[in-house]
Amino acid sequence: TKVICLYVEGVKDGGKFLRVARAVSKKKPIIAIKGGKTAEGAKATMSHTGALAGAAEVYSGIFRQAGVIEVSSLEEMFETAKMLEKCTCPRGGRVLVITNGGGYGILSTDAIISSGLQMAQLGKESVSQLKQLLPRVQSHNPIDLLGDATTESYRTALQVALNDKNVDVVLLIVLYQTPLVTTDVVDVLIEANDLKKKPIAVVSAGGEFTEVLKKNVEANNIPTYTFPENAVKAIRNLVRYYWKK
């Protein structure tokens, strides 16, 4: 077991729960979702299991003290579990976005700032490399490779990101439908991830073709997401687990 997912309505022995959860969370992540947060939900727990739901705020405080990651939905739970199972420990919460879809890059930026993470500021050497190797790139976070991005431009941007000490996590958006991105980009992602330099999360949206490539990427220990917001929540929880923020 690499990650523990916990659904909890009520706890009878709070002290024991805190002691055990605190000890276990030091060895492996625990992700928890609390049932019965509302008055109506609390009534439902009584009829369901006879459990006393307890105040949601109290449980949130206990989870924080125990190093347990609290999530607000089952979707967030499994998206976070995927991130924690596949990714290495980040050095911090500075995220670099690489994209071939400008709108996705902007939405990612909004989500990163709203979640309490930081947009990474590339070092001077990295900026110089990008200007030399990818002269059409105008911004350096997000690194917008534009709609005519190629597999090689992704390789270049990834190399710069992985070698920059100011970047802790890479959020990579790949819209496979654009004409110059070949299926070889999957190999580029896998090779970069295999270096284990820093966590990489991939966002890609599309139909059957995209889903096939996503499965290949994920089978090689890279967490993939359909929407930027989901990826950012998972990154935030990854950072929180390792840095207890």
Secondary structure, 3 states (H helix, E strand, C coil): CCCEEEEECCCCCHHHHHHHHHHHHCCCCEEEEECCCCHHHHHHHHHHCCCCCCCHHHHHHHHHHHCCEECCCHHHHHHHHHHHHHCCCCCCCEEEEEECCHHHHHHHHHHHHHCCCEECCCCHHHHHHHHHHCCCCCCCCCEECCCCCCHHHHHHHHHHHHHCCCCCEEEEECCCCCCCCCCCHHHHHHHHHHCCCCCEEEECCCCHHHHHHHHHHHHCCCCEECCHHHHHHHHHHHHHHHHCC
